């Protein structure tokens, strides 16, 4: 696998946590950073996918009225909550 070295300035406290994690897991600092960066990128890609999906729903008119959602949320503290709005 081809690799590329990335350099980043991080707060000392974060660097120390990475070092502690590397020791605890018996892995290299680079392995810890690669795992964290991979997880973060996957999370951001999923967030973007979900955002685009939500925007497509809005464009298609698949929305729930704000007042219906507010009434449902307000009812959750009562003894008779309303059904989830559809």
matplotlib code that plots the C-alpha trace (Angstrom):
import matplotlib.pyplot as plt

x = [0.0, 1.3, 1.4, 2.0, 3.3, 1.0, 2.1, -0.3, 0.2, -2.0, -2.3, 0.2, -2.6, -4.0, -0.5, -0.1, -3.4, -2.3, 0.9, -0.9, -3.3, -0.5, 1.2, -2.0, -2.9, 0.7, 0.4, 2.3, 1.4, 0.9, -1.6, -3.6, -3.8, -4.7, -7.5, -8.9, -8.6, -10.3, -13.2, -13.6, -13.6, -16.2, -18.4, -18.1, -18.9, -22.0, -23.1, -22.8, -24.7, -27.5, -27.6, -27.9, -30.6, -32.5, -32.2, -33.6, -36.6, -37.2, -37.0, -39.5, -41.9, -41.4, -41.5, -43.4, -45.1, -43.2, -46.3, -47.0, -43.5, -43.7, -47.1, -45.8, -42.6, -44.7, -46.9, -44.0, -44.0, -47.7, -49.5, -50.9, -48.2, -49.3, -48.3, -45.2, -46.1, -45.9]
y = [0.0, 3.4, 5.9, 9.5, 11.2, 13.9, 16.4, 18.1, 20.3, 19.0, 20.1, 18.5, 17.0, 15.2, 14.0, 12.6, 10.8, 9.3, 8.1, 6.6, 4.8, 3.5, 2.1, 0.6, -1.1, -2.0, -0.2, 2.5, 6.2, 6.1, 3.2, 5.0, 8.2, 6.2, 4.4, 7.7, 9.5, 6.6, 6.6, 10.4, 10.4, 7.5, 9.5, 12.7, 10.8, 9.3, 12.7, 14.1, 11.2, 11.6, 15.4, 14.9, 12.3, 14.7, 17.6, 15.3, 14.5, 18.2, 18.8, 16.0, 17.4, 14.5, 16.7, 16.7, 19.9, 21.7, 22.2, 18.5, 17.6, 20.2, 18.9, 15.4, 16.4, 18.4, 15.4, 13.1, 14.6, 13.8, 10.6, 10.3, 10.9, 11.5, 9.0, 9.9, 12.2, 10.8]
z = [0.0, -0.9, 2.0, 2.5, 5.6, 7.0, 9.6, 12.0, 15.1, 17.9, 21.5, 23.8, 25.9, 22.8, 21.8, 25.3, 25.1, 21.8, 23.3, 26.3, 24.0, 21.9, 25.0, 26.4, 23.0, 22.2, 18.9, 17.2, 17.4, 13.7, 13.9, 16.6, 14.4, 11.3, 13.1, 14.5, 11.1, 9.3, 11.8, 11.6, 7.7, 7.6, 10.1, 8.0, 4.8, 6.4, 7.7, 4.2, 2.7, 5.2, 4.7, 0.9, 1.5, 3.8, 1.3, -1.4, 0.9, 1.4, -2.4, -2.9, -0.3, 2.1, 5.3, 8.5, 9.7, 12.5, 14.5, 14.4, 15.6, 18.4, 19.5, 19.6, 21.5, 24.0, 24.6, 25.6, 29.1, 29.5, 30.5, 27.0, 24.4, 20.8, 18.1, 16.1, 13.3, 9.8]

ax = plt.figure().add_subplot(projection="3d")
ax.plot(x, y, z, "-o")
ax.set_aspect("equal")
plt.show()
